[in-house]
């Protein structure tokens, strides 16, 4: 079995593009609308939903745009990436004002960043 994609929600198309395309370097490979009929059947959402698909290095993220979205709290849901350029992303996050969360124990240090809608993304050196 292979992972096909991850679906997440963002508050705005602008925020999704700024984070996933401009910050992380994903390409937009599809833009569409999930009809009210289909979104009701699949997600129990009673309206059309804007969808952007971002891809990079074989990773596909479907981003559903929902202005009223508030990430779950506490935030346990997350995506994890292995990076070749870990220190570069840390530096870039600091300069771009992207929230960086660091957790430390004696055994390890764990790093997360948040997208502009508050979704957690774990980052690790490859």
N, CA, C and O of each residue as an XYZ file, in Angstrom:
504
protein
N       0.839     -1.172      0.000
C       0.000      0.000      0.000
C       0.888      1.240      0.000
O       1.915      1.279      0.678
N       0.486      2.242     -0.760
C       1.207      3.505     -0.823
C       0.280      4.645     -0.429
O      -0.913      4.615     -0.729
N       0.822      5.635      0.234
C       0.057      6.834      0.551
C      -0.146      7.623     -0.732
O       0.818      7.908     -1.442
N      -1.397      7.981     -1.038
C      -1.708      8.730     -2.253
C      -1.647     10.229     -2.026
O      -1.055     10.951     -2.829
N      -2.247     10.708     -0.950
C      -2.247     12.139     -0.660
C      -2.686     12.379      0.778
O      -3.152     11.470      1.465
N      -2.527     13.621      1.213
C      -3.015     14.073      2.507
C      -3.964     15.229      2.231
O      -3.655     16.097      1.414
N      -5.109     15.255      2.895
C      -6.061     16.349      2.756
C      -6.108     17.173      4.027
O      -6.253     16.635      5.124
N      -5.982     18.492      3.870
C      -6.046     19.398      5.020
C      -6.938     20.584      4.666
O      -7.348     20.746      3.517
N      -7.228     21.399      5.657
C      -8.056     22.589      5.482
C      -7.197     23.815      5.748
O      -6.364     23.814      6.654
N      -7.406     24.864      4.950
C      -6.778     26.159      5.186
C      -7.850     27.233      5.159
O      -8.884     27.076      4.511
N      -7.596     28.331      5.871
C      -8.572     29.418      5.965
C      -8.712     30.207      4.672
O      -9.794     30.714      4.375
N      -7.636     30.320      3.895
C      -7.726     31.113      2.667
C      -6.793     30.555      1.603
O      -5.770     29.938      1.899
N      -7.177     30.792      0.365
C      -6.344     30.377     -0.766
C      -5.008     31.104     -0.725
O      -3.964     30.508     -0.988
N      -5.041     32.387     -0.395
C      -3.805     33.176     -0.326
C      -2.831     32.582      0.690
O      -1.641     32.449      0.403
N      -3.327     32.225      1.876
C      -2.463     31.631      2.900
C      -1.903     30.290      2.445
O      -0.733     29.989      2.682
N      -2.732     29.490      1.794
C      -2.281     28.180      1.312
C      -1.167     28.343      0.286
O      -0.153     27.649      0.354
N      -1.350     29.250     -0.657
C      -0.340     29.481     -1.694
C       0.931     30.036     -1.072
O       2.024     29.584     -1.411
N       0.816     31.002     -0.173
C       2.005     31.591      0.460
C       2.821     30.542      1.205
O       4.051     30.569      1.167
N       2.147     29.624      1.879
C       2.882     28.640      2.669
C       3.364     27.467      1.830
O       4.563     27.191      1.796
N       2.460     26.772      1.155
C       2.828     25.527      0.475
C       3.602     25.764     -0.820
O       4.497     24.986     -1.150
N       3.276     26.813     -1.552
C       3.994     27.102     -2.803
C       5.218     27.978     -2.539
O       6.348     27.592     -2.839
N       4.976     29.158     -1.976
C       6.066     30.123     -1.820
C       7.076     29.710     -0.748
O       8.280     29.862     -0.953
N       6.610     29.194      0.385
C       7.520     28.850      1.479
C       8.126     27.457      1.323
O       9.345     27.308      1.412
N       7.297     26.431      1.090
C       7.802     25.054      1.015
C       8.187     24.610     -0.393
O       8.829     23.570     -0.547
N       7.816     25.362     -1.417
C       8.252     25.036     -2.773
C       7.411     24.011     -3.511
O       7.873     23.441     -4.500
N       6.195     23.760     -3.062
C       5.288     22.872     -3.791
C       4.747     23.602     -5.018
O       4.705     24.832     -5.049
N       4.338     22.841     -6.019
C       3.692     23.397     -7.208
C       2.196     23.135     -7.123
O       1.769     22.089     -6.634
N       1.402     24.085     -7.599
C      -0.045     23.861     -7.693
C      -0.281     23.049     -8.959
O       0.038     23.502    -10.059
N      -0.839     21.855     -8.808
C      -1.073     20.983     -9.963
C      -2.545     20.883    -10.336
O      -2.888     20.364    -11.398
N      -3.412     21.379     -9.463
C      -4.843     21.332     -9.768
C      -5.574     22.357     -8.916
O      -5.255     22.553     -7.743
N      -6.552     23.003     -9.522
C      -7.457     23.899     -8.816
C      -8.864     23.518     -9.241
O      -9.143     23.414    -10.435
N      -9.752     23.307     -8.278
C     -11.116     22.923     -8.642
C     -12.086     23.275     -7.522
O     -11.704     23.782     -6.467
N     -13.342     22.989     -7.791
C     -14.410     23.153     -6.812
C     -15.033     21.783     -6.575
O     -15.430     21.102     -7.520
N     -15.116     21.387     -5.314
C     -15.859     20.180     -4.955
C     -17.307     20.637     -4.790
O     -17.602     21.477     -3.941
N     -18.197     20.090     -5.594
C     -19.593     20.537     -5.590
C     -20.253     20.310     -4.237
O     -19.850     19.441     -3.464
N     -21.278     21.114     -3.971
C     -22.051     20.964     -2.732
C     -22.563     19.532     -2.602
O     -22.517     18.945     -1.520
N     -23.047     18.980     -3.698
C     -23.581     17.616     -3.681
C     -22.521     16.610     -3.218
O     -22.780     15.780     -2.347
N     -21.331     16.694     -3.809
C     -20.264     15.756     -3.460
C     -19.703     16.033     -2.064
O     -19.442     15.099     -1.306
N     -19.516     17.313     -1.723
C     -18.960     17.632     -0.398
C     -19.918     17.213      0.721
O     -19.481     16.847      1.812
N     -21.226     17.268      0.446
C     -22.191     16.796      1.444
C     -22.093     15.279      1.609
O     -22.110     14.769      2.729
N     -21.991     14.567      0.496
C     -21.909     13.103      0.543
C     -20.628     12.616      1.226
O     -20.661     11.668      2.011
N     -19.514     13.261      0.927
C     -18.221     12.793      1.437
C     -17.844     13.356      2.802
O     -17.320     12.639      3.654
N     -18.117     14.654      3.005
C     -17.593     15.347      4.185
C     -18.667     15.950      5.093
O     -18.340     16.561      6.111
N     -19.945     15.786      4.736
C     -21.057     16.396      5.480
C     -20.935     17.918      5.527
O     -21.295     18.547      6.523
N     -20.425     18.505      4.442
C     -20.305     19.956      4.306
C     -21.332     20.392      3.268
O     -21.344     19.880      2.148
N     -22.185     21.330      3.636
C     -23.328     21.691      2.797
C     -23.050     22.895      1.901
O     -23.843     23.836      1.855
N     -21.929     22.866      1.194
C     -21.599     23.951      0.258
C     -20.484     23.501     -0.674
O     -19.814     22.497     -0.434
N     -20.302     24.273     -1.748
C     -19.153     24.051     -2.622
C     -17.880     24.334     -1.826
O     -17.866     25.204     -0.955
N     -16.818     23.602     -2.127
C     -15.532     23.808     -1.444
C     -14.440     23.993     -2.497
O     -14.301     23.178     -3.409
N     -13.680     25.055     -2.364
C     -12.528     25.307     -3.233
C     -11.420     24.332     -2.840
O     -11.167     24.116     -1.655
N     -10.754     23.736     -3.854
C      -9.691     22.755     -3.623
C      -8.456     23.126     -4.428
O      -8.543     23.389     -5.627
N      -7.310     23.145     -3.766
C      -6.012     23.316     -4.418
C      -5.193     22.065     -4.138
O      -5.159     21.578     -3.009
N      -4.532     21.548     -5.170
C      -3.652     20.391     -4.996
C      -2.217     20.863     -5.202
O      -1.885     21.446     -6.233
N      -1.372     20.603     -4.206
C       0.042     20.964     -4.241
C       0.862     19.682     -4.311
O       0.558     18.709     -3.620
N       1.919     19.677     -5.160
C       2.778     18.490     -5.264
C       4.245     18.885     -5.306
O       4.630     19.923     -5.844
N       5.051     17.996     -4.707
C       6.512     18.147     -4.733
C       7.130     16.822     -4.313
O       6.696     16.210     -3.337
N       8.131     16.386     -5.041
C       8.905     15.190     -4.680
C       8.018     13.982     -4.383
O       8.302     13.214     -3.463
N       6.951     13.812     -5.152
C       6.060     12.678     -4.962
C       5.063     12.828     -3.821
O       4.315     11.896     -3.527
N       5.045     13.981     -3.182
C       4.103     14.260     -2.090
C       2.953     15.084     -2.646
O       3.172     16.081     -3.335
N       1.728     14.667     -2.346
C       0.551     15.406     -2.806
C      -0.270     15.831     -1.592
O      -0.613     15.014     -0.737
N      -0.580     17.145     -1.535
C      -1.405     17.688     -0.461
C      -2.626     18.349     -1.085
O      -2.501     19.276     -1.885
N      -3.809     17.866     -0.711
C      -5.059     18.490     -1.137
C      -5.452     19.486     -0.053
O      -5.649     19.112      1.104
N      -5.566     20.756     -0.436
C      -5.909     21.804      0.522
C      -7.316     22.311      0.213
O      -7.571     22.880     -0.849
N      -8.219     22.091      1.165
C      -9.594     22.563      1.052
C      -9.675     23.939      1.708
O      -9.218     24.116      2.837
N     -10.254     24.908      1.008
C     -10.318     26.275      1.511
C     -11.640     26.479      2.257
O     -12.722     26.301      1.697
N     -11.525     26.855      3.537
C     -12.701     27.063      4.383
C     -12.414     28.216      5.343
O     -11.728     28.023      6.346
N     -12.934     29.424      5.047
C     -12.619     30.603      5.864
C     -12.936     30.454      7.351
O     -12.299     31.102      8.181
N     -13.902     29.618      7.699
C     -14.278     29.477      9.109
C     -13.469     28.405      9.839
O     -13.776     28.080     10.986
N     -12.449     27.857      9.197
C     -11.663     26.769      9.785
C     -10.903     27.219     11.025
O     -10.254     28.265     11.028
N     -10.994     26.409     12.082
C     -10.176     26.563     13.284
C      -9.547     25.209     13.567
O     -10.267     24.236     13.792
N      -8.210     25.123     13.563
C      -7.551     23.831     13.781
C      -7.953     23.228     15.123
O      -8.238     23.951     16.078
N      -7.973     21.897     15.187
C      -8.329     21.245     16.446
C      -7.335     21.589     17.548
O      -6.148     21.799     17.297
N      -7.846     21.641     18.768
C      -6.975     21.925     19.903
C      -7.239     20.877     20.963
O      -8.419     20.636     21.222
N      -6.312     20.242     21.589
C      -4.899     20.402     21.260
C      -4.574     19.797     19.906
O      -5.235     18.859     19.460
N      -3.559     20.335     19.261
C      -3.232     19.934     17.901
C      -2.381     18.685     17.837
O      -1.154     18.759     17.905
N      -3.019     17.549     17.709
C      -2.285     16.295     17.556
C      -2.148     15.910     16.089
O      -1.181     15.251     15.706
N      -3.119     16.320     15.262
C      -3.035     16.017     13.832
C      -1.870     16.784     13.224
O      -1.690     17.970     13.497
N      -1.086     16.110     12.406
C       0.020     16.797     11.744
C       0.508     15.992     10.548
O       0.196     14.811     10.396
N       1.281     16.663      9.709
C       1.978     16.058      8.578
C       3.455     16.075      8.944
O       3.900     17.005      9.616
N       4.229     15.079      8.527
C       5.663     15.064      8.794
C       6.461     14.993      7.505
O       6.142     14.205      6.615
N       7.500     15.817      7.403
C       8.378     15.820      6.234
C       9.813     15.508      6.649
O      10.287     15.991      7.677
N      10.502     14.696      5.841
C      11.949     14.511      5.958
C      12.589     15.468      4.968
O      12.229     15.480      3.791
N      13.535     16.270      5.437
C      14.114     17.326      4.610
C      15.600     17.115      4.373
O      16.328     16.686      5.268
N      16.042     17.421      3.158
C      17.472     17.473      2.861
C      18.070     18.751      3.440
O      19.219     18.775      3.881
N      17.266     19.812      3.430
C      17.739     21.156      3.783
C      17.141     21.629      5.106
O      16.605     22.735      5.186
N      17.230     20.806      6.129
C      16.595     21.083      7.419
C      16.983     22.451      7.979
O      16.105     23.250      8.305
N      18.273     22.733      8.097
C      18.709     24.003      8.700
C      18.266     25.194      7.855
O      17.992     26.269      8.388
N      18.195     25.004      6.547
C      17.730     26.075      5.659
C      16.260     26.407      5.932
O      15.880     27.577      5.948
N      15.439     25.382      6.144
C      14.016     25.600      6.435
C      13.842     26.290      7.788
O      12.987     27.164      7.929
N      14.642     25.906      8.782
C      14.573     26.554     10.099
C      14.890     28.042      9.954
O      14.175     28.887     10.492
N      15.948     28.356      9.236
C      16.341     29.750      9.023
C      15.267     30.500      8.235
O      14.912     31.629      8.572
N      14.759     29.862      7.189
C      13.719     30.474      6.350
C      12.450     30.733      7.167
O      11.813     31.774      7.004
N      12.081     29.800      8.038
C      10.891     29.964      8.886
C      11.054     31.166      9.806
O      10.127     31.960      9.969
N      12.224     31.295     10.403
C      12.494     32.411     11.304
C      12.374     33.739     10.568
O      11.753     34.675     11.072
N      12.963     33.823      9.384
C      12.916     35.060      8.595
C      11.513     35.381      8.102
O      11.139     36.550      8.011
N      10.729     34.346      7.782
C       9.391     34.548      7.213
C       8.314     34.727      8.280
O       7.156     34.981      7.949
N       8.678     34.599      9.541
C       7.687     34.721     10.602
C       6.796     33.501     10.746
O       5.731     33.574     11.358
N       7.233     32.365     10.178
C       6.495     31.110     10.324
C       6.770     30.574     11.724
O       7.921     30.489     12.151
N       5.706     30.215     12.431
C       5.868     29.755     13.812
C       6.646     28.446     13.872
O       6.299     27.475     13.200
N       7.690     28.432     14.677
C       8.534     27.261     14.894
C       8.308     26.778     16.321
O       8.395     27.560     17.268
N       8.020     25.497     16.471
C       7.790     24.899     17.783
C       8.876     23.853     18.005
O       9.087     22.978     17.165
N       9.560     23.948     19.138
C      10.649     23.028     19.448
C      10.326     22.299     20.749
O      10.042     22.925     21.770
N      10.375     20.969     20.698
C      10.193     20.151     21.891
C      11.473     19.382     22.168
O      12.040     18.766     21.266
N      11.932     19.416     23.421
C      13.202     18.764     23.761
C      13.033     17.821     24.939
O      12.320     18.113     25.899
N      13.707     16.684     24.841
C      13.886     15.777     25.974
C      15.378     15.457     26.018
O      16.147     15.978     25.211
N      15.788     14.605     26.954
C      17.197     14.192     26.992
C      17.578     13.437     25.732
O      18.712     13.529     25.262
N      16.623     12.689     25.186
C      16.903     11.807     24.052
C      16.841     12.492     22.691
O      17.565     12.108     21.773
N      15.982     13.506     22.551
C      15.809     14.069     21.209
C      15.221     15.468     21.250
O      14.706     15.929     22.269
N      15.317     16.124     20.103
C      14.673     17.408     19.870
C      13.741     17.239     18.680
O      14.131     16.677     17.656
N      12.517     17.720     18.810
C      11.507     17.587     17.762
C      11.096     18.984     17.311
O      10.879     19.873     18.134
N      10.992     19.167     15.993
C      10.657     20.472     15.429
C       9.350     20.402     14.644
O       9.116     19.471     13.874
N       8.509     21.406     14.857
C       7.290     21.591     14.083
C       7.250     23.029     13.581
O       7.797     23.933     14.212
N       6.603     23.227     12.447
C       6.226     24.556     11.998
C       4.714     24.531     11.813
O       4.108     23.466     11.695
N       4.117     25.716     11.788
C       2.678     25.813     11.543
C       2.458     26.532     10.224
O       3.123     27.524      9.927
N       1.503     26.016      9.424
C       1.141     26.769      8.231
C       0.337     27.991      8.669
O       0.086     28.171      9.861
N      -0.063     28.818      7.729
C      -0.693     30.089      8.072
C      -2.121     29.939      8.582
O      -2.740     30.923      8.987
N      -2.649     28.715      8.565
C      -3.959     28.443      9.159
C      -3.833     27.675     10.470
O      -4.842     27.304     11.069
N      -2.605     27.435     10.919
C      -2.374     26.784     12.202
C      -2.188     25.280     12.161
O      -2.082     24.649     13.212
N      -2.146     24.678     10.956
C      -1.911     23.237     10.846
C      -0.461     22.921     11.183
O       0.448     23.635     10.760
N      -0.243     21.850     11.944
C       1.102     21.460     12.367
C       1.808     20.615     11.312
O       1.214     19.728     10.701
N       3.100     20.915     11.114
C       3.932     20.159     10.185
C       5.239     19.837     10.896
O       6.000     20.735     11.259
N       5.490     18.546     11.089
C       6.737     18.114     11.718
C       7.828     18.092     10.660
O       7.604     17.648      9.534
N       9.006     18.572     11.025
C      10.133     18.580     10.085
C      11.324     17.874     10.726
O      11.656     18.098     11.889
N      11.957     17.010      9.923
C      13.124     16.253     10.380
C      14.180     16.260      9.286
O      13.862     16.334      8.099
N      15.437     16.184      9.699
C      16.532     16.043      8.742
C      16.485     14.648      8.142
O      16.303     13.667      8.864
N      16.646     14.551      6.831
C      16.659     13.259      6.132
C      17.866     12.453      6.543
O      18.054     11.335      6.064
